Amino acid sequence: MAIRYFKCHTLPYPSYELVADSTVAGKADLAWVNGPPGAGTSGSTLVEYALVASTAATTVATAGYLDTSVSITGLTNNANYQFRLRRVNGIGSGEWTGFVQVRIAS
């Protein structure tokens, strides 16, 4: 009898420690840490990071990133924005991080 090994492919683990800062007018800088150390991508190749920026209930930007930081420009000065992030792999999307809030510099 042959023993077979299967690799389980699941949704990616969440990222964490999302932080946002704004020191330049119209721009927000965001950084995060990948999901639990050593967690990898849960058996499927990591495709992107999906990032959502919103004011109240209106989404103003969605983007995918392979890095652990990004700058978003074209934002309204002196406005409050909320950002959240999730990892995406070939199976689907992981959990969103909690929202972080930043007031855009003027």
C-alpha positions, -999 to 999 in steps of 0.1 A, spaced: 0 0 0 14 34 -10 11 63 13 0 95 -4 6 130 9 -17 159 0 -9 196 4 -39 215 18 -46 247 0 -65 273 21 -72 310 23 -41 331 34 -35 340 70 -43 376 79 -17 403 80 -14 424 112 0 456 127 -14 479 99 -3 514 106 -10 547 87 7 581 88 4 613 69 32 639 69 28 652 34 -3 670 20 -26 647 1 -7 615 9 -10 586 34 18 561 41 8 526 52 28 497 65 20 462 78 34 429 89 27 397 71 4 372 88 17 351 116 55 345 114 62 314 95 26 311 83 36 314 47 7 316 23 -13 286 35 -2 263 7 -11 285 -23 10 312 -39 4 347 -26 -10 369 -53 -14 403 -37 -24 425 -8 -58 442 -12 -59 476 4 -91 496 9 -92 533 18 -125 549 28 -140 580 42 -172 571 61 -189 545 39 -174 556 5 -145 536 -9 -120 559 -25 -92 535 -35 -86 497 -38 -52 483 -48 -32 452 -47 4 451 -34 32 425 -30 51 447 -6 46 455 31 42 492 27 25 516 3 19 554 -2 -15 566 -15 -17 600 -30 -45 622 -42 -62 623 -9 -81 653 5 -61 675 29 -73 677 65 -97 647 59 -99 616 80 -94 583 61 -97 547 73 -76 519 58 -77 481 61 -58 453 44 -61 416 35 -39 390 18 -51 373 -14 -38 340 -28 -48 316 -55 -76 302 -34 -92 335 -24 -90 364 1 -81 362 38 -96 382 66 -94 420 67 -73 437 93 -91 461 116 -94 497 103 -67 523 111 -75 559 109 -52 588 97 -59 625 92 -42 637 60 -17 665 63 -22 699 47 
